[in-house]
Amino acid sequence: MKSGRKSAKRSAKTPVKISASRVQIALLFYTTFNIVMFTAATYAGTLFPPLVPYTGIVIACMMALGLVGGLPLAWAVGKALPRDWHGGLIARQSPLAHEPAREI
C-alpha cells in the first residue's frame, strides 16, 4: 500500500509535458478559428439588415469573443488529438524523390 501512495504523490507532482507539436496544432487551429470568426462577423454585420448600423460593434464584439474563447478551445483540440501526433515533427525526404543526377 505504501508504494501506491508514493506513486500517487509522484504523479500529482509530475509537471505536464507540453510538446511542440501540441503548440503548433493549437496555433494552427487558433488562427483558423479566428479567420472563420472574422468572416462570420463580417457577414453578420453587413448582410443582416438590423445590424448594419452597428456593423463595427458587431465585428469588434465577435472578434473579442473569438480571441478570448478560441484560446482554451484551441488548447483542448491540441490535447485531444491522437498520441502519435504529439511526437516531434521531423522533416524527411520523400521516398519518391530521386537522387540528384550530378553535383552542383
C-alpha positions as CSV (number, residue, x, y, z in Angstrom):
1,M,0.0,0.0,0.0
2,K,2.8,2.4,0.7
3,S,4.2,2.0,-2.8
4,G,0.8,3.0,-4.2
5,R,0.8,6.2,-2.1
6,K,4.2,7.1,-3.3
7,S,3.3,6.7,-6.9
8,A,0.2,8.7,-6.4
9,K,2.3,11.5,-4.9
10,R,4.8,11.4,-7.7
11,S,2.1,11.6,-10.4
12,A,0.5,14.5,-8.7
13,K,3.8,16.4,-8.7
14,T,4.8,15.5,-12.2
15,P,4.6,18.6,-14.4
16,V,2.6,18.4,-17.6
17,K,4.8,18.0,-20.6
18,I,3.9,20.4,-23.4
19,S,5.1,19.2,-26.7
20,A,6.0,21.5,-29.6
21,S,3.5,19.6,-31.8
22,R,0.7,20.4,-29.5
23,V,1.6,24.1,-29.5
24,Q,1.8,24.1,-33.3
25,I,-1.6,22.3,-33.7
26,A,-3.2,24.7,-31.2
27,L,-1.7,27.8,-33.1
28,L,-2.9,26.4,-36.4
29,F,-6.4,25.8,-35.0
30,Y,-6.5,29.2,-33.2
31,T,-5.6,31.2,-36.4
32,T,-8.1,29.2,-38.5
33,F,-10.8,29.7,-35.9
34,N,-10.2,33.5,-35.8
35,I,-10.4,33.7,-39.6
36,V,-13.7,31.9,-39.5
37,M,-15.0,34.2,-36.7
38,F,-14.0,37.3,-38.6
39,T,-15.7,36.1,-41.7
40,A,-18.9,35.3,-39.8
41,A,-18.8,38.7,-38.0
42,T,-18.4,40.5,-41.3
43,Y,-21.2,38.6,-43.0
44,A,-23.5,39.1,-39.9
45,G,-22.7,42.8,-39.7
46,T,-23.2,43.5,-43.4
47,L,-25.9,41.1,-44.6
48,F,-28.3,41.2,-41.7
49,P,-30.2,44.5,-42.1
50,P,-30.9,45.3,-38.4
51,L,-27.2,45.0,-37.7
52,V,-26.0,47.2,-40.5
53,P,-25.9,50.4,-38.4
54,Y,-23.9,48.6,-35.7
55,T,-21.5,46.7,-38.0
56,G,-18.3,48.0,-36.3
57,I,-19.6,47.0,-32.9
58,V,-20.8,43.6,-34.1
59,I,-17.4,42.8,-35.7
60,A,-15.5,44.0,-32.7
61,C,-17.6,42.0,-30.2
62,M,-17.4,38.8,-32.2
63,M,-13.7,39.2,-32.7
64,A,-13.2,39.7,-29.0
65,L,-15.3,36.7,-28.3
66,G,-13.2,34.7,-30.8
67,L,-9.9,35.9,-29.5
68,V,-10.7,35.1,-25.9
69,G,-12.8,32.0,-26.5
70,G,-10.6,30.5,-29.1
71,L,-7.6,30.0,-26.8
72,P,-9.0,27.3,-24.5
73,L,-10.7,25.7,-27.4
74,A,-7.5,25.5,-29.4
75,W,-5.6,24.1,-26.5
76,A,-8.3,21.4,-25.9
77,V,-8.1,20.4,-29.6
78,G,-4.3,20.2,-29.4
79,K,-4.7,17.9,-26.4
80,A,-7.5,15.8,-27.8
81,L,-5.6,14.7,-30.9
82,P,-4.1,11.2,-31.1
83,R,-0.9,10.5,-29.1
84,D,1.0,9.8,-32.4
85,W,0.7,13.4,-33.4
86,H,2.4,14.7,-30.2
87,G,5.8,13.3,-31.1
88,G,8.5,15.5,-32.6
89,L,8.0,16.8,-36.1
90,I,10.8,15.5,-38.4
91,A,11.3,16.7,-41.9
92,R,12.2,13.8,-44.1
93,Q,12.9,13.4,-47.8
94,S,10.2,11.7,-49.7
95,P,10.9,8.1,-50.7
96,L,9.7,9.1,-54.2
97,A,12.3,11.8,-54.6
98,H,15.2,10.9,-56.9
99,E,18.9,11.4,-56.1
100,P,20.5,14.3,-57.8
101,A,22.0,13.3,-61.2
102,R,25.1,15.5,-60.7
103,E,26.7,17.5,-58.0
104,I,26.2,21.2,-58.2
